[in-house]
């Protein structure tokens, strides 16, 4: 009997999926030899990959508030898998919104069904390597071809991908987004980095040496600021804050279980849970177009909460939590991810001021 796809965040099938993801999270090696292949297969069978794409393109077209609820559940179960899904979704969204119909026709059906994997290499156009005087990934146009030279520093799951959605900069400063078949000559995937946490996401650099891509794979551009318009308009937003809130939820669930038999934990755990509820309420309001504060403020609050919740879980777990294979130790390492991944300058400055005990 086949699996019935999840149709909304309250669907009991989502409970089944997150239970399985939580069980598998404890067995996933936290090093670059790991890869959540079984987790992604399950997500494909449960229809997760269709949540983020409009119905007219074959997706389920979930409202943004439902996407937030779904991401909260998934990231509480397994942050590595959910992070990989965000990178896959980033690629699918840009393919779905492409100015050119060819990539959409060729790629989207298999991506929505989970038969193929795609990922993005765009951080160098948003938050990473922006301080350098020269673009790290350059493009030149030559008739029907786009030639890529340089590298994309942070690409998740490139070894598993059939398609890499990358951004590159022309000599005149305009930018392009391309869906690059990974087997294109001149494309080389570096060995993934061993990270403090989420190493099984297999994140690392992809290098391009005179890699020639047919212009039919162009998704957007050339245009100034390609990430701010057209197929690039989905960058940023609430997903990273939502993933932080999901990880905080896992730590709080652990703390509440401990508090049932240890009365001294009750008051601080209740306070953390109330802060978590308020953050989630505000994330849902923002997703519904009724934001009470800016996305960067939400991100700062999410960063602070996930660090405090996971460290509180470590304090409660004591020495057992400090064992690397214990979930609490993994959560503490994973929480540090939010200090560096797609972290705007304003959020980073606020984090530093908080750590220094001064007003930002």
VEXKE-972566 format. One line per 2 residues: for each residue y, x, z of N, C-alpha, C. Coordinates in steps of 0.001 Angstrom, whole numbers, plus 500000, padded with zeros to 6 digits. Each point is the difference from the previous one (the first is absolute). Last residue first. Layout:
<atoms>
Y,X,Z,Y,X,Z,Y,X,Z | ...
</atoms>
This chain:
<atoms>
546931,522757,521380,500082,500352,498576,501306,499595,499382 | 498799,501484,505278,500297,498861,499135,500142,500467,498563
496757,502658,503446,501424,499790,499745,500179,498779,499104 | 495830,502477,501477,500596,499215,501069,501489,499805,499854
496525,502203,497107,500925,500839,500756,500658,499253,501148 | 497069,497763,497038,499216,501049,500626,500866,500919,500855
502129,496673,497442,499214,499396,501073,499184,501050,500750 | 502412,501353,496220,500911,499667,501100,499238,499380,501171
497608,500904,496054,500375,501241,500667,500921,499736,501188 | 498761,496347,497248,498846,500494,500753,500362,501253,500781
503221,498304,497057,499865,499134,501179,498826,500432,500863 | 500640,502203,495898,501067,500348,500931,499905,499167,501277
497019,498983,496490,499669,501291,500590,501049,500403,501042 | 500840,496177,497477,498927,499753,500961,499617,501292,500698
503164,500268,496555,500571,499276,501128,498950,499738,501071 | 498682,502023,495885,500777,500899,500838,500546,499299,501238
495507,498032,497787,501381,500241,499601,500750,500862,501008 | 494681,499814,498805,500885,499784,501146,501448,500316,499604
495138,500140,498030,501020,499109,499462,501012,499628,501071 | 496578,502629,502322,499688,499371,498719,501098,499027,499602
499962,502599,504202,500199,500836,498808,499820,499255,498688 | 499468,498243,504583,501193,500850,500118,500310,500738,498704
496088,497277,500636,501187,499188,499714,501305,500772,500207 | 495612,501877,500953,500181,499796,498568,501323,499304,499695
498141,500578,504410,500941,501039,499558,500305,499895,498509 | 496690,497212,502060,501363,499542,500283,501044,501011,499545
495300,500965,499793,500476,499168,498892,501434,499534,500225 | 497781,502425,503418,500278,500861,498837,500585,499185,498855
498632,497603,503756,501160,500843,500340,500353,500927,498844 | 496120,497310,499599,501227,499212,499895,501242,500825,500313
495733,502005,500557,500323,499794,498578,501304,499221,499843 | 498307,500536,504330,500485,501272,499481,500386,499894,498535
498008,496248,501961,501357,500207,500512,500576,501320,499513 | 495418,498822,498970,501023,499305,499210,501423,500247,500484
496178,503733,500655,500360,498736,500636,501079,499306,499176 | 498186,504446,499103,499315,498889,499342,500329,498643,500615
501796,504209,501712,500461,499750,498634,499356,498786,499368 | 501083,500502,505214,498908,500463,499152,500300,499569,498569
502676,498631,503640,500395,501295,499438,498878,500645,499195 | 499565,495867,502465,500835,499806,498824,500391,501291,499319
497555,500007,504082,499156,499487,498917,500807,499831,498719 | 502167,501266,504110,499319,501076,499280,499142,499522,498857
503337,496357,501387,499831,501266,500709,499223,501009,499136 | 501608,495229,499293,498647,500480,499698,499661,501282,500738
504365,498048,500320,499019,499105,500616,498578,500500,499789 | 503564,502336,497972,500129,500104,501454,498947,499149,500703
500291,499646,495332,499443,501297,500393,500064,500175,501516 | 502054,496232,498169,498545,499866,499920,499317,501306,500397
504630,500034,499655,499599,499224,501177,498489,499805,500019 | 501837,501998,496242,500000,500937,501116,499671,499293,501326
500382,497377,496122,498831,500876,499881,499954,501009,501141 | 503719,497077,499779,498767,499244,500223,498773,500900,499936
504315,501809,499038,499851,499673,501424,498685,499281,500273 | 501088,501087,495507,499841,501222,500782,499763,499677,501472
500962,496458,497079,498653,500523,499741,499756,501298,500758 | 504305,497948,500304,498959,499209,500648,498616,500597,499771
503807,501975,497888,500045,500165,501449,498840,499282,500679 | 500527,499437,495339,499623,501373,500337,499926,500200,501499
501635,495896,498443,498555,500112,499791,499510,501398,500348 | 504630,499176,500110,499330,499307,501097,498482,500123,499883
502576,501743,496470,500217,500774,501217,499303,499373,501200 | 499967,497633,495940,499143,501183,499920,500155,500859,501250
502802,496287,499531,498625,499577,500256,499060,501195,499990 | 504408,500788,498778,499915,499720,501438,498589,499549,500380
500891,500648,495466,499946,501289,500686,499969,499823,501510 | 500476,496194,497190,498655,500555,499920,499896,501333,500731
503791,496554,501682,499627,500706,498785,498590,500549,500057 | 501244,495511,502721,500517,501366,499995,499518,500677,498723
499012,495518,500743,500942,500071,501120,500582,501399,500138 | 497791,496986,495615,499999,501206,500833,501069,499932,501086
497696,496901,496502,500899,499631,501093,500124,501148,501000 | 497006,499561,495995,501396,499990,499566,500986,499613,501075
495069,500691,500271,500382,498677,499530,501455,499887,499598 | 498184,504010,501801,499183,499713,498822,500342,498640,499400
502058,501239,504060,500511,500823,498893,499222,499731,498720 | 498491,497903,503900,501295,499446,499592,500572,500776,498822
496102,501668,501933,499722,498776,499247,501290,499321,499554 | 500337,503788,502747,499441,500392,498709,499741,498772,499133
501355,499275,504410,501123,500455,499175,499527,500508,498640 | 496754,498640,503172,500835,498845,499640,501128,500422,499066
497380,503415,501819,499277,499259,498956,500778,498765,499567 | 501769,502521,503578,500038,500777,498755,499313,499233,498876
499750,498158,504257,501357,499878,499477,500139,500762,498693 | 495910,500333,502321,500187,498645,499454,501381,499853,499378
499089,504034,502261,499239,499905,498754,500189,498620,499354 | 501816,500737,504251,500772,500735,498987,499309,499935,498645
497694,498157,503589,501158,499171,499675,500886,500691,498963 | 496303,502381,501679,499569,498909,499127,501165,499098,499625
500771,503488,503088,499757,500532,498659,499592,498888,499039 | 500482,498824,504521,501301,500355,499422,499849,500531,498585
496101,499077,502497,500691,498759,499616,501350,500299,499357 | 497630,503621,501759,499338,499497,498794,500655,498701,499535
501483,501991,504054,500420,500749,498819,499341,499493,498715 | 498708,497786,504076,501418,499834,499677,500430,500825,498790
495337,500318,501575,500437,498692,499541,501448,499927,499550 | 497130,503667,501997,500402,500047,498593,500700,498725,499536
498019,500700,504388,501235,500779,499868,500507,500083,498558 | 495781,497817,501340,501210,499224,500204,501289,500771,499781
494976,500242,498055,500883,500970,500676,501385,499382,500137 | 496386,497855,497715,499291,500532,501175,500838,501019,500768
501665,497727,496124,499212,498934,500625,499271,500495,501245 | 502505,502890,497035,500787,499360,501044,499235,498881,500702
498192,502350,496207,499992,500830,501204,500701,499297,501163 | 500105,497902,495814,498621,499996,500500,499887,500828,501281
504089,500059,497778,499791,498702,500649,498573,499874,500537 | 501175,503874,497511,500670,499979,501297,499761,498683,500731
498379,500446,495564,499258,500869,500914,500605,499940,501405 | 502300,497772,496640,498732,499301,500270,499145,500813,500978
503926,501989,498433,500274,498978,501003,498749,499177,500316 | 499820,503274,496563,500164,500646,501302,500224,498976,501107
499798,498414,495599,498687,500528,500391,500072,500650,501383 | 504019,498519,498071,499175,498882,500450,498621,500478,500439
503000,503059,497997,500389,499707,501383,499150,498865,500564 | 499486,500968,495472,499381,501038,500824,500344,499795,501471
502081,497101,496977,498561,499767,500034,499274,501024,500846 | 504615,500520,499195,499764,498903,500939,498511,499681,500114
501294,503170,496803,500216,500540,501345,499742,498931,501054 | 499864,498664,495532,498828,500811,500331,500139,500624,501383
503679,497638,498327,498899,499084,500296,498749,500765,500372 | 503770,502391,498516,500236,499458,501341,498863,499082,500421
499884,501573,495640,499722,501098,500930,500236,499563,501431 | 500941,496883,496460,498573,500258,500188,499723,501125,500997
504307,497845,498274,499489,499776,501343,498602,500540,500246 | 503758,501850,496231,499684,498705,500543,499360,500077,501367
499890,503456,495517,500554,499803,501337,499572,498671,500598 | 499925,500104,494739,499862,501104,500936,500592,499655,501362
499806,497372,495732,499175,499644,501152,499890,501117,501029 | 502288,500052,495559,500759,499289,501021,499191,499665,501253
499029,502264,495548,500103,500804,501212,500583,499261,501168 | 499431,498280,495508,498678,500201,500585,500054,500846,501250
504633,498236,498833,498841,499766,499153,498705,500182,500757 | 503788,502448,502477,500092,498883,499072,498703,499853,499230
501039,503529,503181,500865,498940,500515,500056,498788,499090 | 497653,504221,499168,499370,499348,501143,500834,498846,500552
501478,502886,496387,498951,499076,499555,499348,499265,501165 | 504360,502903,499041,499508,499304,501182,498898,499003,499689
502306,501243,495703,500405,500613,501265,499466,499174,501163 | 497339,500120,495348,501170,499369,500576,500353,500758,501275
496045,499570,495548,500827,500837,500888,501288,499293,500423 | 496438,497319,500893,500883,501091,499638,499859,500367,498529
495793,497802,502505,501427,499724,500171,500798,501237,499633 | 495267,499672,499132,500174,498785,500786,501461,499603,500145
496641,502965,496348,501272,499954,500717,500139,498651,500716 | 496441,501561,496941,499711,499919,501424,501277,499975,500849
499985,500533,495215,499540,498644,500282,499656,499799,501479 | 501265,504232,497954,501105,499192,500505,499590,498558,500287
496658,504316,500350,500546,499123,498971,501028,499048,500608 | 499003,504918,501930,499581,498616,500205,500640,499133,498930
498900,505511,501534,500615,499120,499008,499375,498608,500106 | 500781,504742,503056,499138,498831,499858,500700,498986,499103
501059,504735,501755,500113,499535,498607,499036,498842,499745 | 499320,501171,504471,500390,501137,499179,499952,499592,498530
499866,497926,505420,500076,499659,498586,500506,501228,499234 | 497622,498412,505185,500813,500887,499164,499879,499619,498526
499436,497861,505373,499467,499943,498642,500957,500788,499109 | 498866,499814,505743,500824,500162,498801,499190,499776,498724
498625,497522,504676,500412,501359,499663,500764,500007,498692 | 496520,496788,503525,501370,500104,499510,500373,501464,499769
495912,496983,501691,499972,501012,498927,501365,500100,499302 | 498324,497301,503880,500744,499398,498890,500061,500941,498799
498088,501186,504269,499070,499369,499068,500711,499199,498911 | 502351,502123,503642,499545,500976,499001,499058,499386,498979
502734,498217,504005,499811,499380,498685,499561,500993,498922 | 502364,502347,504048,499265,498742,499999,499923,499467,498592
501507,504323,500608,499840,499731,501430,499208,498708,500204 | 498992,502440,495430,501177,499499,500679,499731,499835,501494
498207,502725,495364,499512,499534,501304,501227,499654,500834 | 499912,499787,494470,500384,500686,501224,499233,499453,501203
498152,500081,494733,500808,499249,500964,500268,500800,501271 | 499375,502255,495166,499137,499620,501114,500854,499271,501035
501918,499690,495112,499732,501005,501025,498975,499481,501010 | 500577,498546,494748,500110,499502,501368,499658,501124,500966
501930,499721,494665,499075,500644,500929,500265,499512,501420 | 501195,499289,494302,500105,499380,501327,498935,500616,500902
500337,501126,495337,501180,500516,500692,500234,499386,501362 | 497304,497183,496386,500058,501467,500061,501313,500469,500621
497893,495224,501287,500917,500584,499024,499979,501519,500113 | 497650,496606,502747,499283,500979,499185,500876,500616,498913
501521,496483,502983,499781,501241,500756,499302,501071,499168 | 503505,496232,498180,498550,500125,500181,499671,501349,500644
504714,497494,500653,499375,501172,499376,498491,499941,500212 | 504688,496904,500006,498612,499867,500420,499214,501079,499262
505491,500027,501314,498900,500022,499032,498683,499697,500691 | 505881,500017,500426,498738,499720,500678,498923,499881,498934
505151,502626,500173,498989,499135,499392,498870,499766,500996 | 505710,501694,499790,498630,500072,500518,499091,499028,499266
505062,503089,499426,499299,498714,499969,498542,500195,500427 | 503005,503709,499479,500034,499318,501290,499362,498622,500008
500229,503446,496391,501306,499349,500159,500106,499191,501290 | 495937,502301,498710,501067,501000,500152,501362,499363,500236
495783,497127,501558,500403,500660,498757,501129,500990,500273 | 495952,498104,503401,501428,500064,499713,500246,500758,498706
495749,496792,502512,500459,501326,499590,501443,499905,499519 | 495475,497176,502669,501383,500028,499568,500413,501415,499676
494971,497125,500092,500871,501077,500462,501407,499820,499452 | 494683,497869,500676,501341,499513,499684,500990,500989,500589
494642,500371,498459,501033,500471,500914,501339,499441,499522 | 494336,498827,499310,501383,499956,499525,500932,500472,501103
495344,499893,500637,499953,500082,498549,501387,500078,499410 | 498156,501589,505118,500801,499148,499124,499665,500203,498527
498399,502356,504100,499278,498756,499730,500668,499154,498931 | 501894,504122,501544,498659,500340,499516,499198,498749,499640
504345,499661,502000,500058,500344,498579,498622,500324,499435 | 501847,498329,504562,498809,499584,499278,499983,500351,498536
504696,500335,502079,498837,499570,500778,498859,499599,499076 | 504517,503436,499826,499297,498949,499268,498707,499701,500762
504640,503180,500254,499193,499168,500909,499404,498841,499223 | 502683,503481,497788,499495,500656,501205,499044,499164,500843
500979,500689,494622,500320,498926,500937,499371,500387,501333 | 501663,503283,495629,498984,499431,500884,500569,498825,500782
500806,502886,494961,500347,500098,501419,498906,499398,500845 | 501255,498537,494883,499844,501345,500555,500448,499997,501457
498825,496498,495334,500261,500170,501423,499712,501436,500424 | 501209,496756,495300,499360,501206,500529,500435,500209,501442
499526,495841,496112,500742,500441,501178,499243,501189,500566 | 500159,497470,494755,499378,500674,501137,500999,500244,501129
500745,498245,495417,499117,499045,500677,499365,500587,501261 | 504185,502486,498404,499433,498970,499142,499185,499003,500808
501443,503277,502934,499823,500584,498667,499304,498975,499124 | 502427,500998,505257,499579,499020,499003,499953,500661,498638
499437,501751,505443,500753,500120,498754,499405,499025,498991 | 500073,501097,505811,499480,499338,498801,500889,500327,498810
498596,501907,505445,500949,499829,498901,499312,499365,498798 | 499651,501009,505663,499225,499514,498860,500974,499592,498899
501762,501906,503857,498697,500646,500055,499072,499528,498883 | 505578,500521,500029,498915,499032,500189,498642,500703,499986
504335,502707,501639,499353,499599,498751,498912,498979,500290 | 502612,501698,503560,501010,499958,498937,499425,499550,498671
498227,498380,504997,499904,501131,499080,500977,499849,498847 | 499109,496765,503594,500997,501008,500334,500007,501162,499020
496893,496251,500040,501287,499607,499429,501075,501048,500247 | 495062,499622,501301,500496,501036,499086,501354,499656,499371
497831,495811,502130,499413,501335,500084,500582,500918,498928 | 501141,495224,500513,500280,500687,501274,499537,501442,500034
500276,497315,495689,500557,499178,501078,500351,500817,501234 | 497853,501559,495883,501177,499274,499508,500684,499213,501110
495976,502489,500703,501026,500981,499641,501244,499343,499396 | 496023,497512,501118,500782,500340,501193,501118,500985,499680
496415,497921,497118,501424,499688,499809,500867,500469,501160 | 494893,499262,497949,500623,501267,500335,501493,499883,499761
495270,496478,500664,501370,500326,499618,500382,501421,500428 | 495133,497087,498444,500842,500417,501112,501349,500455,499475
494884,497136,498784,501222,500665,499545,500834,500342,501220 | 494625,498268,498402,500953,500370,501047,501181,500715,499353
495825,496143,498494,500697,501264,499794,500951,500236,501160 | 497318,496143,499947,499115,500866,499211,500607,501377,499746
501785,495871,502307,499476,501091,500809,499069,500930,499251 | 502752,496054,498542,498606,499729,500333,499393,501088,500874
504443,500391,498315,499957,498821,500861,498577,499691,500455 | 500632,503540,496919,500588,500336,501292,499924,498809,500957
498590,499460,495509,499039,500800,500762,500541,500377,501370 | 502932,497561,497071,498789,499231,500328,498992,500789,500839
504137,502208,498423,500093,499069,501126,498709,499218,500272 | 500868,503384,496300,499635,500454,501338,499841,498895,501031
501292,499570,495162,498900,500961,500044,499468,500242,501415 | 503801,497112,499042,498796,499469,499363,498802,500912,500195
504201,501488,501607,499581,498801,500730,498699,499445,499425 | 502155,503634,497827,499301,500395,501235,499494,498794,500788
502505,498998,495993,498736,500716,499755,499305,500423,501288 | 504477,497799,499512,498830,499172,500270,498680,500767,499904
505123,501556,501539,499100,500133,498859,498709,499252,500320 | 503383,500391,503208,500772,499542,498859,499154,499969,498727
497907,499443,505082,500378,500952,498946,500826,499329,498907 | 497822,498439,504332,501411,499781,499673,500481,500859,498836
495500,500311,501673,500217,498574,499773,501421,499704,499540 | 498858,504407,501291,499346,499670,498737,500256,498523,499658
501509,501485,504097,500823,500581,498948,499385,499778,498621 | 497632,498530,503805,501259,499259,499893,500865,500528,498863
495952,502268,501116,499750,498713,499333,501296,499219,499797 | 500183,504072,502443,499698,500242,498591,499828,498680,499258
500611,499741,504617,501211,500509,499364,499795,500257,498520 | 496286,498805,502600,500852,498856,499710,501309,500426,499345
497087,503354,501510,499390,499295,498876,500876,498835,499564 | 501248,502187,503844,500252,500880,498857,499394,499404,498730
499265,497766,504081,501428,499943,499658,500318,500867,498793 | 495592,500085,501744,500283,498756,499275,501476,499903,499639
498614,503581,502698,499532,500192,498629,500301,498747,499167 | 500887,499672,504556,500955,500887,499349,499606,500249,498545
497013,497592,502626,501178,499197,499686,501078,500843,499333 | 496021,502115,501535,499723,499095,498885,501249,499243,499584
500386,502712,503806,499769,500806,498805,499768,499113,498783 | 500438,498011,504320,501264,500410,499404,499783,500800,498725
497085,496159,502523,499822,501352,499449,501263,500409,499273 | 499868,496083,502915,498570,500295,499876,499752,501420,499520
504391,498219,500364,499450,500064,501350,498528,500375,499968 | 502219,499246,495944,500365,501297,500576,499563,500129,501442
499231,495882,497614,499254,501103,499401,500306,501322,500692 | 502389,496078,501332,498581,499927,500357,499235,501208,499468
504555,499590,498860,499876,500189,501444,498538,500006,500418 | 501066,498966,495507,500086,501435,500297,499880,500280,501495
500178,495480,498609,498774,500647,499552,499974,501479,500313 | 503921,497529,500912,498911,499605,500911,498687,500672,499608
503656,500670,497136,500227,500662,501287,498877,499661,500973 | 499960,497735,495926,499642,501408,499803,500191,500778,501301
501455,495583,499905,498544,500073,500097,499500,501427,499777 | 504571,499159,499475,499648,499820,501408,498484,500061,500194
501772,500206,495590,500195,501240,500754,499663,499851,501480 | 497442,496959,496407,501384,500131,500450,500126,501250,500865
496115,499698,496231,500331,499658,501382,501498,500168,500260 | 496918,500127,495752,501414,499716,500192,500371,499600,501411
495784,501274,497379,500064,498842,500888,501436,499626,500337 | 498511,502436,495228,499928,500235,501427,500014,498716,500798
500478,500601,495099,498620,500071,500477,499844,500236,501481 | 504111,499304,497410,499405,501249,499526,498579,500186,500528
502742,496272,501196,500021,499979,498539,499425,501270,499387 | 500539,499480,504773,498894,499215,499460,499957,500036,498481
502140,504163,502783,500275,498593,499688,498812,499288,499344 | 499315,504099,503492,500361,499854,498588,500202,498523,499678
498349,501927,504223,501332,500571,499785,500542,499773,498582 | 495510,498767,501916,501050,499407,500821,501394,500299,499457
495604,501603,498349,500718,498959,499266,501175,499427,500796 | 496838,503261,501690,500861,500632,499001,500793,498984,499178
496673,498731,503357,501239,500524,500578,500953,500508,498918 | 495347,497802,499908,501176,499597,499239,501316,500535,500498
495162,500709,501352,500706,498940,500720,501319,499600,499319 | 497368,503522,498222,499149,498812,500005,500678,498830,500704
502184,504221,499990,499941,499442,498656,499191,498720,499959 | 500094,502399,503998,501305,499372,499758,500058,499383,498604
496171,502524,501134,500048,498732,500720,501312,499262,499745 | 499591,504302,498257,499099,499092,499295,500023,498624,500654
502325,503436,502100,500723,499506,498826,499128,499055,499180 | 498027,502114,503701,501051,499104,500462,500756,499394,498817
496782,503303,499172,499359,498740,500362,501043,498987,500466 | 501552,504347,498972,499468,499341,498802,499386,498643,500334
503139,503622,502332,499520,498668,500394,499461,499193,498817 | 499990,505436,501206,500708,499091,499090,499453,498604,500277
499632,505697,501821,499837,498561,500136,500764,499257,498909 | 500183,504717,500633,498711,499651,499402,499746,498495,500084
503919,502195,501917,500079,499710,498556,498662,499755,499325 | 500665,498648,505172,500258,501245,499292,499927,499703,498508
498573,497248,504065,501454,500196,499907,500289,501379,499433 | 495657,496386,499416,500421,501355,500386,501513,500158,499834
497430,495344,501097,500679,500683,498904,500426,501399,500436 | 497894,496471,502738,499060,500896,499324,500656,500822,498894
502220,496601,502681,499461,500954,500967,499043,501005,499355 | 501899,496379,497506,501045,500970,500355,499471,501067,500941
497410,496140,498604,499925,501157,499113,501026,501071,500372 | 499969,495879,502356,498744,500711,500241,499906,501263,499156
503685,497168,499313,500075,500634,501309,498744,500780,500332 | 500113,497403,496057,500852,501181,499869,500109,500743,501331
497668,495913,499947,499258,501041,499296,500824,501272,499845 | 502108,496268,501901,498919,500437,500883,499211,501135,499343
503306,497868,497490,500576,500961,500952,498947,500464,501008 | 498690,496725,496756,500349,501275,499385,500514,500994,501033
499027,495582,501391,498781,500723,499622,500330,501379,499444 | 503572,497121,500941,499376,500461,501239,498744,500812,499700
502060,497858,496436,500760,501188,500388,499472,500548,501324 | 498250,495960,498361,499464,501149,499260,500758,501275,500324
501369,495700,501661,498971,500688,500801,499385,501198,499284 | 505065,498256,499122,498660,499790,499453,498970,500733,500879
504956,499957,500260,499205,499345,501036,498567,499725,499545 | 503357,502039,497074,499779,500862,501173,499180,499372,501112
499072,498614,494870,501210,499978,500820,499717,500772,501286 | 496749,499775,496473,501062,499241,499328,501307,499946,500782
495162,503140,499131,500956,499562,501018,501170,499315,499301 | 495031,500153,497697,501244,500751,500207,500883,499380,501073
494586,499796,499875,501124,499163,499595,501301,500744,500263 | 494901,502005,498904,501068,499893,500990,501108,499131,499439
494707,499458,498444,501179,500840,499873,501013,499747,501106 | 494437,499628,499926,501197,499147,500000,501238,500882,500000
</atoms>
